[in-house]
Amino acid sequence: MNAFTAHHAPTIWVTLAYIGLYYAFLLNILRVKRRVAAQCRDAGQRYDRYDGRHPEMLAADRVQLNMLEHMPPFLVLMWLQSLIVSPQSAAALGSIYLLLRVSYPVFLGTTLKRDIPRRLLINTFAGYGVLTVFAGWQVARLLG
């Protein structure tokens, strides 16, 4: 293992876990899609994934898409933290953010109708808080 890899190993592990969770959410979409399509088939209905009639499908999509939306800022800020401040602080804050991503489906629920549940805002704003700490710490370090 080279020196860079050894030094940034904590950040690398959080990055790999985050990517693994992203693909787990994609697999969840496939699982939900198969179940909803089978329910439609059994009921003699046509299945259209994008017609918005399947609250379970909407929730599964929202979980994955929300993670995808926040992936670039999270990964960039975490790696900047590792490079500018320390790999340990990057991994610690990154782990908190990862736990928030893991818990996002719990806050959202298994179905999604018109409006998001208000409890989801707890999770969402906590994630924004972690990203803000990353950015603030980095700016403070850069400004000396």
N, C-alpha and C positions, 0 to 999 in steps of 0.2 A: 504494500500500500504506500503510495507516495505521501509526502508531507501535507499537501493541500487536502487530500482525501481524509487523512487521519485527523487533521485539524477541524475540518468541517463535518466529520462523521455524524454528530448529533443532528445537524441540519439536513444532511442526506437522508437519515432515517425518517425524519418527519416528512420530508418530501415524498419518499417512497410510500409511506403510510397514507398520505393524502391522495396520491395517485391511485393506490389500491382501493381506497374508499370510493373514489370517483367511479372506478370500474364496478365496484359492488353496487353502487346506485344504478349504473347502466344495466347490470344483470337483474336488478329489482324491476326495472321497467319491462324487461322481457318477461319476467315471471308474471307480473300484473297483466301485461298485454295478453299472454296466453290464457290466463284465467278468465279475463273479461271476454275475450273472443270465444272461448268455450261456452260461457254463460249465454252469449248472444246466439251462438249456434244452437244450443239446447232449447232456447226460447223461440227459435225460428226467425230471429232478427238478423238484419245485416249489421256487421260490425264495421264501424268507421272510427278509427283511432282518433281522428281530429274533429269529430263533430261536437265534442264537448258534453256528450250525454253520459259519460262514464267518470264519475267523481274519483274513483280509485286511480284511473289512468291519469287524470289531471294532477292528482297529488304526487304520483310517482314521477311524472314529468317535471313538476315544479321542484322536487327535491334535487333531481339531477341538474336541471337547468340553473337553479340558483347557485349550486356549487360551481358550475361552469362559469357563470357570470362573475363570480368572485375569485376564481382561480388565478387569473393574471395578477391582480393587485396583491393577493396574498403571497403568491410564490415570489414575486419581485421584492416585496417588502421584507419577507422572511430572509431571502438571500442577501439583500442589502444589509439587513441587521447582522447576519453572520459575517459579512465582509467588513462592515464599518464598526460595529460594536463588539459582538462576540458570538461564536457559534452556540454557546450555552444559553445566552439570552434569546437567541433566535429559536433554538429548539424548545425552550420553556414556553415562550409566547406562542410558537407554532403549535405546540402540543395542546395548549388551551384552545386555540382556534380550531384545531382538528377535533377536539372533543365537542365543540359547538357544532361543527359540521355533522358529527356522528349523531348528535341529539336533535338536529333540525327536523328529521321526520317525526320524532316524538312530539315536538312542539306544533308541527303542521297538522298531524293526524293522518289517518289512512284515506280520507276522502277530502276533496276540495270542491266547493261549490262556487258561488259568486265571489265571496269576500274571503280574505285570509283571516284565520283566527287571530284575535288580538294577542293571545299568548305567544304567538310567533314573533312578535316585536321584541320580546325579551331576548330571544335567541339572536335575532337580527342585529339589534343594537349592541349586544355584547360582542358580537363579531366585529362590528364597526369600531368598537372600543379597542379591541386588540390591534386592529389595523392602524388606528390613530396613535396608540402607544408606540408601535413600530416606527411610524413616520416621525413622531415628535422626538423620540429618542435619537433617531438618525440625524435629524436636523440639528438637534442640540449638540451632538458629537461633531458634526461637520462645522458648526459655527464656533466650536472650541469651548 
